[in-house]
């Protein structure tokens, strides 16, 4: 049974919406018309016919009793009275339609005299056959037939058609919005430059459209980053491999092998940074309560192992507690701190607390970052040294990794000029409960 219904139902959305709209509408109207006719119209028509029959009996009884007609009563009832000859009397015609049939049957049963009933456009004629003469009574049709139901039916049908047209137009707009969303999604799936798309339609359709646009931007950004990532690997590792080959060709002493080992260490460092960058950053790692001062102090101790000549100062309240993943925070702050130590001799780490967030600043007295490069400093593989000199170990991914993690945590990272004369990196993160 279900399979048969599925075969009958249309496949497109618009015809299905029209069925959902029209089937209940037509069913309710048919039921309302049937109940109205059965409960109201038929009773009203029968009541009018009973009244007319009683008036016929009253007029004929008065005429037979007084051998004359009461003109005042006829004028009040708005009924025409005529005495007819036999040749003017016509036989009754079968009623046309259920309304005339109802009137005909009711008057046949109620009028006690022999009679015929004729229906005309604006009149209902009742011919009475008496022993001495024949009488014709003419009623206005509106006395027996109520025009209100007809007006009501016309109003129901007209308003339904009008409202159905409006509903069809609105449903067509919604379906068109979904079709455009599907075409945009199909165009975006092949990585080609798709046509301009603006979300429209209902709120839910607009939400889906905006989500699709954001997803497309993320995909494009991901593809761009991956392309840049592979290009960076090719360039950096190619440079080191070329250097190793040249050193192997020129090596004459065992002591020169040390330079080759240093290049291998550089390659290993770069590979570690590439692997770190390529990892899918998971900000849903298990969080725990951390003492911010203790956490930052441990990072500073680790950095001093590699930067012994750098003076690092920490300004942080010992009572500050935060709820975060220690691993993710280490990946953020170690990259920024090591970057500051690499170019400066003095580094100050300052913590500022607010109601809903905390701010950590890393100030150094290094050469600083030119204003025109501050917007590019977080780009993957970006180095201030445009020649990508690998004499200084680093791939240009550390700050990019930090920004990715901070963004996924709902925070913000920025760089300004430092009060020490170098750069100042600021990390703002929300406080979690």
Secondary structure as a PSIPRED ss2 file (coil, helix, strand):
# PSIPRED VFORMAT (PSIPRED V4.0)

   1 X C   1.000  0.000  0.000
   2 X H   0.000  1.000  0.000
   3 X H   0.000  1.000  0.000
   4 X H   0.000  1.000  0.000
   5 X H   0.000  1.000  0.000
   6 X H   0.000  1.000  0.000
   7 X H   0.000  1.000  0.000
   8 X H   0.000  1.000  0.000
   9 X C   1.000  0.000  0.000
  10 X C   1.000  0.000  0.000
  11 X C   1.000  0.000  0.000
  12 X C   1.000  0.000  0.000
  13 X H   0.000  1.000  0.000
  14 X H   0.000  1.000  0.000
  15 X H   0.000  1.000  0.000
  16 X H   0.000  1.000  0.000
  17 X H   0.000  1.000  0.000
  18 X H   0.000  1.000  0.000
  19 X H   0.000  1.000  0.000
  20 X H   0.000  1.000  0.000
  21 X H   0.000  1.000  0.000
  22 X H   0.000  1.000  0.000
  23 X H   0.000  1.000  0.000
  24 X H   0.000  1.000  0.000
  25 X H   0.000  1.000  0.000
  26 X H   0.000  1.000  0.000
  27 X H   0.000  1.000  0.000
  28 X H   0.000  1.000  0.000
  29 X H   0.000  1.000  0.000
  30 X H   0.000  1.000  0.000
  31 X H   0.000  1.000  0.000
  32 X H   0.000  1.000  0.000
  33 X H   0.000  1.000  0.000
  34 X H   0.000  1.000  0.000
  35 X H   0.000  1.000  0.000
  36 X H   0.000  1.000  0.000
  37 X H   0.000  1.000  0.000
  38 X H   0.000  1.000  0.000
  39 X H   0.000  1.000  0.000
  40 X H   0.000  1.000  0.000
  41 X H   0.000  1.000  0.000
  42 X H   0.000  1.000  0.000
  43 X H   0.000  1.000  0.000
  44 X H   0.000  1.000  0.000
  45 X H   0.000  1.000  0.000
  46 X H   0.000  1.000  0.000
  47 X H   0.000  1.000  0.000
  48 X H   0.000  1.000  0.000
  49 X H   0.000  1.000  0.000
  50 X H   0.000  1.000  0.000
  51 X H   0.000  1.000  0.000
  52 X H   0.000  1.000  0.000
  53 X H   0.000  1.000  0.000
  54 X H   0.000  1.000  0.000
  55 X H   0.000  1.000  0.000
  56 X H   0.000  1.000  0.000
  57 X H   0.000  1.000  0.000
  58 X H   0.000  1.000  0.000
  59 X H   0.000  1.000  0.000
  60 X H   0.000  1.000  0.000
  61 X H   0.000  1.000  0.000
  62 X H   0.000  1.000  0.000
  63 X H   0.000  1.000  0.000
  64 X H   0.000  1.000  0.000
  65 X H   0.000  1.000  0.000
  66 X H   0.000  1.000  0.000
  67 X C   1.000  0.000  0.000
  68 X C   1.000  0.000  0.000
  69 X C   1.000  0.000  0.000
  70 X C   1.000  0.000  0.000
  71 X H   0.000  1.000  0.000
  72 X H   0.000  1.000  0.000
  73 X H   0.000  1.000  0.000
  74 X H   0.000  1.000  0.000
  75 X H   0.000  1.000  0.000
  76 X H   0.000  1.000  0.000
  77 X H   0.000  1.000  0.000
  78 X C   1.000  0.000  0.000
  79 X C   1.000  0.000  0.000
  80 X E   0.000  0.000  1.000
  81 X E   0.000  0.000  1.000
  82 X E   0.000  0.000  1.000
  83 X E   0.000  0.000  1.000
  84 X E   0.000  0.000  1.000
  85 X C   1.000  0.000  0.000
  86 X H   0.000  1.000  0.000
  87 X H   0.000  1.000  0.000
  88 X H   0.000  1.000  0.000
  89 X C   1.000  0.000  0.000
  90 X C   1.000  0.000  0.000
  91 X C   1.000  0.000  0.000
  92 X C   1.000  0.000  0.000
  93 X C   1.000  0.000  0.000
  94 X C   1.000  0.000  0.000
  95 X C   1.000  0.000  0.000
  96 X C   1.000  0.000  0.000
  97 X C   1.000  0.000  0.000
  98 X H   0.000  1.000  0.000
  99 X H   0.000  1.000  0.000
 100 X H   0.000  1.000  0.000
 101 X H   0.000  1.000  0.000
 102 X H   0.000  1.000  0.000
 103 X H   0.000  1.000  0.000
 104 X H   0.000  1.000  0.000
 105 X H   0.000  1.000  0.000
 106 X H   0.000  1.000  0.000
 107 X H   0.000  1.000  0.000
 108 X H   0.000  1.000  0.000
 109 X H   0.000  1.000  0.000
 110 X H   0.000  1.000  0.000
 111 X C   1.000  0.000  0.000
 112 X C   1.000  0.000  0.000
 113 X C   1.000  0.000  0.000
 114 X C   1.000  0.000  0.000
 115 X E   0.000  0.000  1.000
 116 X E   0.000  0.000  1.000
 117 X E   0.000  0.000  1.000
 118 X E   0.000  0.000  1.000
 119 X E   0.000  0.000  1.000
 120 X C   1.000  0.000  0.000
 121 X C   1.000  0.000  0.000
 122 X C   1.000  0.000  0.000
 123 X E   0.000  0.000  1.000
 124 X E   0.000  0.000  1.000
 125 X E   0.000  0.000  1.000
 126 X E   0.000  0.000  1.000
 127 X E   0.000  0.000  1.000
 128 X E   0.000  0.000  1.000
 129 X E   0.000  0.000  1.000
 130 X C   1.000  0.000  0.000
 131 X C   1.000  0.000  0.000
 132 X C   1.000  0.000  0.000
 133 X C   1.000  0.000  0.000
 134 X E   0.000  0.000  1.000
 135 X E   0.000  0.000  1.000
 136 X E   0.000  0.000  1.000
 137 X E   0.000  0.000  1.000
 138 X E   0.000  0.000  1.000
 139 X E   0.000  0.000  1.000
 140 X E   0.000  0.000  1.000
 141 X H   0.000  1.000  0.000
 142 X H   0.000  1.000  0.000
 143 X H   0.000  1.000  0.000
 144 X C   1.000  0.000  0.000
 145 X C   1.000  0.000  0.000
 146 X C   1.000  0.000  0.000
 147 X C   1.000  0.000  0.000
 148 X H   0.000  1.000  0.000
 149 X H   0.000  1.000  0.000
 150 X H   0.000  1.000  0.000
 151 X H   0.000  1.000  0.000
 152 X H   0.000  1.000  0.000
 153 X H   0.000  1.000  0.000
 154 X H   0.000  1.000  0.000
 155 X H   0.000  1.000  0.000
 156 X H   0.000  1.000  0.000
 157 X H   0.000  1.000  0.000
 158 X H   0.000  1.000  0.000
 159 X H   0.000  1.000  0.000
 160 X H   0.000  1.000  0.000
 161 X H   0.000  1.000  0.000
 162 X H   0.000  1.000  0.000
 163 X H   0.000  1.000  0.000
 164 X H   0.000  1.000  0.000
 165 X H   0.000  1.000  0.000
 166 X H   0.000  1.000  0.000
 167 X H   0.000  1.000  0.000
 168 X H   0.000  1.000  0.000
 169 X H   0.000  1.000  0.000
 170 X H   0.000  1.000  0.000
 171 X H   0.000  1.000  0.000
 172 X H   0.000  1.000  0.000
 173 X H   0.000  1.000  0.000
 174 X H   0.000  1.000  0.000
 175 X H   0.000  1.000  0.000
 176 X H   0.000  1.000  0.000
 177 X H   0.000  1.000  0.000
 178 X H   0.000  1.000  0.000
 179 X H   0.000  1.000  0.000
 180 X H   0.000  1.000  0.000
 181 X H   0.000  1.000  0.000
 182 X H   0.000  1.000  0.000
 183 X H   0.000  1.000  0.000
 184 X H   0.000  1.000  0.000
 185 X H   0.000  1.000  0.000
 186 X H   0.000  1.000  0.000
 187 X H   0.000  1.000  0.000
 188 X H   0.000  1.000  0.000
 189 X C   1.000  0.000  0.000
 190 X C   1.000  0.000  0.000
 191 X C   1.000  0.000  0.000
 192 X C   1.000  0.000  0.000
 193 X C   1.000  0.000  0.000
 194 X C   1.000  0.000  0.000
 195 X C   1.000  0.000  0.000
 196 X C   1.000  0.000  0.000
 197 X C   1.000  0.000  0.000
 198 X C   1.000  0.000  0.000
 199 X C   1.000  0.000  0.000
 200 X C   1.000  0.000  0.000
 201 X C   1.000  0.000  0.000
 202 X C   1.000  0.000  0.000
 203 X H   0.000  1.000  0.000
 204 X H   0.000  1.000  0.000
 205 X H   0.000  1.000  0.000
 206 X H   0.000  1.000  0.000
 207 X H   0.000  1.000  0.000
 208 X H   0.000  1.000  0.000
 209 X H   0.000  1.000  0.000
 210 X H   0.000  1.000  0.000
 211 X H   0.000  1.000  0.000
 212 X H   0.000  1.000  0.000
 213 X H   0.000  1.000  0.000
 214 X H   0.000  1.000  0.000
 215 X H   0.000  1.000  0.000
 216 X H   0.000  1.000  0.000
 217 X H   0.000  1.000  0.000
 218 X H   0.000  1.000  0.000
 219 X H   0.000  1.000  0.000
 220 X H   0.000  1.000  0.000
 221 X H   0.000  1.000  0.000
 222 X H   0.000  1.000  0.000
 223 X H   0.000  1.000  0.000
 224 X H   0.000  1.000  0.000
 225 X H   0.000  1.000  0.000
 226 X H   0.000  1.000  0.000
 227 X H   0.000  1.000  0.000
 228 X H   0.000  1.000  0.000
 229 X H   0.000  1.000  0.000
 230 X H   0.000  1.000  0.000
 231 X H   0.000  1.000  0.000
 232 X H   0.000  1.000  0.000
 233 X H   0.000  1.000  0.000
 234 X H   0.000  1.000  0.000
 235 X H   0.000  1.000  0.000
 236 X H   0.000  1.000  0.000
 237 X H   0.000  1.000  0.000
 238 X H   0.000  1.000  0.000
 239 X H   0.000  1.000  0.000
 240 X H   0.000  1.000  0.000
 241 X H   0.000  1.000  0.000
 242 X H   0.000  1.000  0.000
 243 X H   0.000  1.000  0.000
 244 X H   0.000  1.000  0.000
 245 X H   0.000  1.000  0.000
 246 X H   0.000  1.000  0.000
 247 X H   0.000  1.000  0.000
 248 X H   0.000  1.000  0.000
 249 X H   0.000  1.000  0.000
 250 X H   0.000  1.000  0.000
 251 X C   1.000  0.000  0.000
 252 X C   1.000  0.000  0.000
 253 X C   1.000  0.000  0.000
 254 X H   0.000  1.000  0.000
 255 X H   0.000  1.000  0.000
 256 X H   0.000  1.000  0.000
 257 X H   0.000  1.000  0.000
 258 X H   0.000  1.000  0.000
 259 X H   0.000  1.000  0.000
 260 X H   0.000  1.000  0.000
 261 X H   0.000  1.000  0.000
 262 X H   0.000  1.000  0.000
 263 X H   0.000  1.000  0.000
 264 X H   0.000  1.000  0.000
 265 X H   0.000  1.000  0.000
 266 X H   0.000  1.000  0.000
 267 X H   0.000  1.000  0.000
 268 X H   0.000  1.000  0.000
 269 X H   0.000  1.000  0.000
 270 X H   0.000  1.000  0.000
 271 X H   0.000  1.000  0.000
 272 X H   0.000  1.000  0.000
 273 X H   0.000  1.000  0.000
 274 X H   0.000  1.000  0.000
 275 X H   0.000  1.000  0.000
 276 X H   0.000  1.000  0.000
 277 X H   0.000  1.000  0.000
 278 X H   0.000  1.000  0.000
 279 X C   1.000  0.000  0.000
 280 X C   1.000  0.000  0.000
 281 X C   1.000  0.000  0.000
 282 X C   1.000  0.000  0.000
 283 X C   1.000  0.000  0.000
 284 X C   1.000  0.000  0.000
 285 X C   1.000  0.000  0.000
 286 X C   1.000  0.000  0.000
 287 X C   1.000  0.000  0.000
 288 X E   0.000  0.000  1.000
 289 X E   0.000  0.000  1.000
 290 X E   0.000  0.000  1.000
 291 X E   0.000  0.000  1.000
 292 X H   0.000  1.000  0.000
 293 X H   0.000  1.000  0.000
 294 X H   0.000  1.000  0.000
 295 X H   0.000  1.000  0.000
 296 X H   0.000  1.000  0.000
 297 X H   0.000  1.000  0.000
 298 X H   0.000  1.000  0.000
 299 X H   0.000  1.000  0.000
 300 X H   0.000  1.000  0.000
 301 X H   0.000  1.000  0.000
 302 X H   0.000  1.000  0.000
 303 X H   0.000  1.000  0.000
 304 X H   0.000  1.000  0.000
 305 X H   0.000  1.000  0.000
 306 X H   0.000  1.000  0.000
 307 X C   1.000  0.000  0.000
 308 X C   1.000  0.000  0.000
 309 X C   1.000  0.000  0.000
 310 X C   1.000  0.000  0.000
 311 X E   0.000  0.000  1.000
 312 X E   0.000  0.000  1.000
 313 X E   0.000  0.000  1.000
 314 X E   0.000  0.000  1.000
 315 X E   0.000  0.000  1.000
 316 X C   1.000  0.000  0.000
 317 X C   1.000  0.000  0.000
 318 X C   1.000  0.000  0.000
 319 X C   1.000  0.000  0.000
 320 X C   1.000  0.000  0.000
 321 X E   0.000  0.000  1.000
 322 X E   0.000  0.000  1.000
 323 X E   0.000  0.000  1.000
 324 X E   0.000  0.000  1.000
 325 X C   1.000  0.000  0.000
 326 X H   0.000  1.000  0.000
 327 X H   0.000  1.000  0.000
 328 X H   0.000  1.000  0.000
 329 X H   0.000  1.000  0.000
 330 X H   0.000  1.000  0.000
 331 X H   0.000  1.000  0.000
 332 X H   0.000  1.000  0.000
 333 X H   0.000  1.000  0.000
 334 X H   0.000  1.000  0.000
 335 X H   0.000  1.000  0.000
 336 X H   0.000  1.000  0.000
 337 X H   0.000  1.000  0.000
 338 X H   0.000  1.000  0.000
 339 X H   0.000  1.000  0.000
 340 X H   0.000  1.000  0.000
 341 X H   0.000  1.000  0.000
 342 X H   0.000  1.000  0.000
 343 X H   0.000  1.000  0.000
 344 X C   1.000  0.000  0.000
 345 X C   1.000  0.000  0.000
 346 X E   0.000  0.000  1.000
 347 X E   0.000  0.000  1.000
 348 X E   0.000  0.000  1.000
 349 X E   0.000  0.000  1.000
 350 X E   0.000  0.000  1.000
 351 X E   0.000  0.000  1.000
 352 X E   0.000  0.000  1.000
 353 X E   0.000  0.000  1.000
 354 X C   1.000  0.000  0.000
 355 X C   1.000  0.000  0.000
 356 X C   1.000  0.000  0.000
 357 X E   0.000  0.000  1.000
 358 X E   0.000  0.000  1.000
 359 X E   0.000  0.000  1.000
 360 X E   0.000  0.000  1.000
 361 X E   0.000  0.000  1.000
 362 X E   0.000  0.000  1.000
 363 X E   0.000  0.000  1.000
 364 X E   0.000  0.000  1.000
 365 X C   1.000  0.000  0.000
 366 X C   1.000  0.000  0.000
 367 X C   1.000  0.000  0.000
 368 X C   1.000  0.000  0.000
 369 X C   1.000  0.000  0.000
 370 X C   1.000  0.000  0.000
 371 X H   0.000  1.000  0.000
 372 X H   0.000  1.000  0.000
 373 X H   0.000  1.000  0.000
 374 X C   1.000  0.000  0.000
 375 X C   1.000  0.000  0.000
 376 X C   1.000  0.000  0.000
 377 X C   1.000  0.000  0.000
 378 X C   1.000  0.000  0.000
 379 X C   1.000  0.000  0.000
 380 X C   1.000  0.000  0.000
 381 X C   1.000  0.000  0.000
 382 X C   1.000  0.000  0.000
 383 X C   1.000  0.000  0.000
 384 X C   1.000  0.000  0.000
 385 X C   1.000  0.000  0.000
 386 X C   1.000  0.000  0.000
 387 X C   1.000  0.000  0.000
 388 X C   1.000  0.000  0.000
 389 X C   1.000  0.000  0.000
 390 X C   1.000  0.000  0.000
 391 X C   1.000  0.000  0.000
 392 X C   1.000  0.000  0.000
 393 X C   1.000  0.000  0.000
 394 X C   1.000  0.000  0.000
 395 X C   1.000  0.000  0.000
 396 X C   1.000  0.000  0.000
 397 X C   1.000  0.000  0.000
 398 X H   0.000  1.000  0.000
 399 X H   0.000  1.000  0.000
 400 X H   0.000  1.000  0.000
 401 X H   0.000  1.000  0.000
 402 X H   0.000  1.000  0.000
 403 X H   0.000  1.000  0.000
 404 X H   0.000  1.000  0.000
 405 X H   0.000  1.000  0.000
 406 X H   0.000  1.000  0.000
 407 X H   0.000  1.000  0.000
 408 X H   0.000  1.000  0.000
 409 X C   1.000  0.000  0.000
 410 X C   1.000  0.000  0.000
 411 X C   1.000  0.000  0.000
 412 X E   0.000  0.000  1.000
 413 X E   0.000  0.000  1.000
 414 X E   0.000  0.000  1.000
 415 X E   0.000  0.000  1.000
 416 X E   0.000  0.000  1.000
 417 X E   0.000  0.000  1.000
 418 X C   1.000  0.000  0.000
 419 X C   1.000  0.000  0.000
 420 X C   1.000  0.000  0.000
 421 X C   1.000  0.000  0.000
 422 X C   1.000  0.000  0.000
 423 X E   0.000  0.000  1.000
 424 X E   0.000  0.000  1.000
 425 X E   0.000  0.000  1.000
 426 X E   0.000  0.000  1.000
 427 X E   0.000  0.000  1.000
 428 X E   0.000  0.000  1.000
 429 X E   0.000  0.000  1.000
 430 X E   0.000  0.000  1.000
 431 X C   1.000  0.000  0.000
 432 X C   1.000  0.000  0.000
 433 X C   1.000  0.000  0.000
